[in-house]
Amino acid sequence: MDTPVLAVVGLICLAATLSWVRSARHRQRLVHRIDPQEEPDAYTLAWSHFRKEAHSALLYGLLAGAFFANAVVSATWVFALVAVPALVSTAWARNAVREARLARQRIDIERRAQEALSQESLAPKAWAGRLAPDELPEFSGFDVGRVYQAGSGLMSGDFFDVFQASPTRMAAVIGDVSGHGIESSITAFQAKYLLRTFLQQFRDPAQALEELNRQMSSVDRSEEFISLVVLVFDTGAGTMRYASAGHPATFLWHQREVRPLRSTGPLLMLDPDGTYFSREIPMEQDDMAVMYTDGLTEARDGDEMFGEERIGNAIRRDPGIEPAVLCKQLLDAANEFSLGGVEDDIAILAIRKT
């Protein structure tokens, strides 16, 4: 082989040697940082990586020396020195399978840990999807709008539901469990689906609330309570019956005016013997009910709260507005009003009779 070619190949091998030396030094520092008594597997893998890179540095160093030597004088015997790292790597190969298995196990553990973290981050979204679904079923004769915004907590206690309670009755529910976290979300989940059952059993929503209160109060949750409002639209009778367990006022656009529908009983889970009553209102075409959780009215700008009056005024300004548009406008108004951002969950439902 020509001398210039030998010299070029020698330089390439020298560059590779320097690269592997640098990498091996970093691996060596990592080995020194691991306690073999506390983390034996991690130490074994770190040592294996260092050993392989030190071996590569030695191999390319010997090749560089051999090519440079042959560029000056004919000394092909120098290539025999390559047998030294080859023999060393053969001796090390005894542990190669074990080290490869350790590496695979470590990757599997890291993958499972990543999957667990991914599931943990998805869990709040999954709960929110059950408590405040993105899509609601369509009901003939009604236009339903909804919006939900999660607060600063991971888990929500706000929920809403719209479902067919009977062939002629549609029920709409919105509620809020005190507190935050997984326990409040579980309570909200239980209340939402128990109430579905009771509203199918009882025509009067007040009876459904009394039964729900008894059932939820039977389990000791001394630090939890639920505010909740139920609207039952009867298409046969042309009426809306409502009952409210300590929930913020529902606003009703009826006979060209906005009416607040106040609470008809105490918060749920305060008193297992609490009593509730309902009111019935005739529903006309274009009448609209707006329900929400307290995150909307309690949005703050300093000491001032968003309040109920702004909700009523939004309805009065444009009573013919589509329910979905109204919900979004109210949410945007609350976020704009609260310059620091609304920290609590907000759920809004608007239902118009068409």
PyMOL commands that set and color helices and strands:
alter all, ss='L'
color gray80, all
select helices_A, chain A and resi 3-33+40-72+76-131+182-201+205-217+294-297+307-317+323-337
alter helices_A, ss='H'
color red, helices_A
select strands_A, chain A and resi 142-149+158-166+169-177+226-234+239-245+250-254+257-261+279-282+288-292+300-301+304-305+346-353
alter strands_A, ss='S'
color yellow, strands_A
deselect
rebuild
show_as cartoon
